[in-house]
Amino acid sequence: MHHDRMTDPAEIRSGPSPALAGSGALRALADGYHARTVRALDSSEIAGHLVKSYAVEAPGRTVTDRHAQAGLRIAADHLSSAYLRGSLGLAVLLVHAGGDGDYVLVHTWIEGYMADLAVFTGPAGDADRLRPGRSGLAPCVWEAAVLARERDSFSRHVLGGDGALEERLAAWCGDMLEGEVR
């Protein structure tokens, strides 16, 4: 959105926003916050990439084999052109059975110590209707927890690890998250 004028620094207040203080939206989020289960699915080669795959499950939801297979198909399609985006051949796949729909995230390590992220969204339980998410869509708090853990694993084992590259990649593949994230 284009603004006709810049914000005057004198208009900037510190402390809680009066708009948020009276809003129940943030409180409703906090009240509904809960743990989600993360399961390691597998490490495999997909479209020339070594991929670590996870299921993320909201209470009452399960990532089924059909959902996992849909995630693998989406990842294969997305990763088939990842080298054009600077891919280094390593990726993380999240298949998320969320409370309000299903999500597939493909996180790829790329050149320059950076990452590429694709988010696909669809209605709950309908893996055939997963489509690319809107521009700018970022991981939810639970997906971000898994990706933060994966960032640490990548940095520890691949970038900062000891030994030959094959040993570093094996250590990275073996370092899988299991349990609950918040």
C-alpha positions in Angstrom: 0.0 0.0 0.0 1.4 3.4 -0.9 1.2 6.3 1.6 1.2 9.9 0.6 3.3 10.9 3.6 5.8 9.4 5.9 5.0 8.8 9.6 6.3 11.7 11.8 8.6 10.2 14.5 6.7 12.3 17.0 3.6 10.2 16.3 5.3 7.0 17.3 4.5 5.8 20.8 6.4 3.3 22.9 4.6 0.6 24.9 1.5 -1.3 24.2 -0.7 -0.1 21.4 -4.0 1.3 22.5 -5.7 -0.6 19.6 -4.3 -4.0 20.8 -4.9 -3.3 24.5 -8.7 -3.1 23.8 -8.7 -6.0 21.3 -9.6 -9.6 22.2 -7.9 -11.1 19.2 -4.5 -11.5 20.8 -6.0 -12.8 24.0 -8.0 -15.3 22.0 -4.9 -16.6 20.3 -3.1 -16.9 23.6 -6.1 -18.8 25.1 -6.2 -21.2 22.3 -2.5 -21.9 22.2 -1.5 -25.5 22.6 1.2 -28.1 21.8 1.2 -29.9 18.5 2.7 -33.3 17.8 5.7 -33.6 15.5 6.6 -37.0 14.0 9.6 -37.8 11.8 8.4 -39.4 8.6 11.6 -40.2 6.8 14.7 -38.9 5.0 14.7 -39.6 1.3 15.9 -38.4 -2.0 13.4 -36.4 -3.9 14.1 -34.6 -7.3 17.9 -34.7 -6.6 17.5 -33.4 -3.0 18.1 -35.0 0.3 14.9 -34.3 2.2 14.0 -34.7 5.8 10.2 -35.1 6.2 7.9 -34.4 9.2 4.3 -34.7 10.1 2.9 -31.8 12.3 -0.5 -32.7 13.8 -3.1 -30.5 15.5 -5.1 -32.1 18.3 -7.6 -34.5 16.8 -5.9 -34.6 13.4 -3.4 -37.1 11.9 -1.2 -36.9 8.9 -2.2 -40.0 7.0 -0.2 -41.9 4.4 -2.3 -40.2 1.7 -1.4 -36.8 3.1 2.3 -37.7 3.4 2.3 -39.0 -0.2 0.6 -35.7 -1.4 3.4 -33.8 0.4 6.0 -35.9 -1.3 4.5 -35.2 -4.7 4.3 -31.5 -4.1 7.9 -31.5 -2.8 9.0 -33.4 -5.9 7.3 -30.9 -8.2 8.7 -27.9 -6.3 12.2 -29.2 -6.0 12.4 -30.2 -9.6 13.3 -26.5 -10.4 14.9 -25.6 -7.1 18.4 -25.4 -8.6 17.2 -22.3 -10.5 16.6 -20.7 -7.1 20.2 -21.6 -5.9 19.4 -24.9 -4.1 22.2 -26.7 -2.4 20.3 -30.1 -2.6 19.1 -30.2 1.0 15.4 -29.6 2.0 12.9 -30.1 4.8 9.3 -31.1 4.1 6.5 -30.4 6.6 3.1 -32.0 6.1 0.8 -30.3 8.6 -2.7 -31.5 9.5 -3.7 -28.2 11.0 -6.8 -27.1 13.0 -8.1 -25.1 10.1 -6.8 -26.9 7.0 -3.9 -28.8 5.6 -0.4 -27.4 4.8 2.7 -28.5 3.0 5.9 -26.6 3.5 9.0 -27.2 1.4 12.1 -25.5 3.0 15.2 -25.6 0.8 18.7 -24.6 1.8 20.1 -22.3 -0.9 23.3 -20.4 -1.7 24.5 -17.5 0.5 23.4 -19.2 3.8 19.8 -18.5 2.9 16.7 -20.6 2.5 13.8 -20.8 0.0 10.3 -21.6 1.4 7.2 -22.7 -0.4 3.9 -23.0 1.5 0.9 -24.9 0.1 -2.5 -24.7 1.7 -5.8 -26.6 1.3 -9.0 -27.6 3.1 -8.6 -30.2 6.0 -8.6 -33.7 4.8 -8.5 -32.9 1.0 -4.9 -33.4 -0.1 -5.8 -33.1 -3.7 -6.8 -29.5 -3.2 -3.5 -28.2 -1.8 -2.4 -25.1 -3.8 0.4 -22.6 -3.4 -0.3 -20.2 -0.5 -0.6 -16.5 -1.0 2.5 -14.4 -1.5 4.1 -13.5 1.8 2.5 -16.4 3.8 5.0 -17.6 6.4 5.1 -20.6 8.7 2.7 -20.7 11.7 4.2 -20.9 15.2 4.4 -24.7 15.2 5.9 -25.0 11.7 8.4 -22.3 12.6 9.4 -24.3 15.7 10.3 -27.3 13.5 12.1 -25.1 11.0 14.1 -23.3 13.8 15.1 -26.7 15.1 16.1 -27.7 11.5 18.1 -24.5 11.1 20.1 -25.5 14.2 20.6 -29.0 13.0 21.8 -27.8 9.5 24.2 -25.3 11.1 25.5 -27.8 13.7 26.0 -30.9 11.4 26.4 -29.6 7.9 28.0 -26.2 8.2 29.9 -26.6 11.5 30.3 -30.3 11.6 33.5 -32.4 11.5 34.5 -35.0 9.0 33.7 -35.6 5.3 30.6 -34.1 3.8 29.0 -37.6 3.6 29.4 -38.0 7.4 28.0 -34.5 8.0 24.9 -35.2 5.8 24.4 -38.6 7.6 24.5 -36.8 11.0 22.0 -34.1 9.7 19.6 -36.8 8.4 19.8 -38.7 11.7 19.0 -35.6 13.8 15.2 -35.7 13.6 12.7 -34.0 15.9 10.0 -36.1 17.6 7.5 -35.0 20.2 5.6 -31.8 20.9 6.3 -28.3 19.9 4.8 -25.1 21.2 
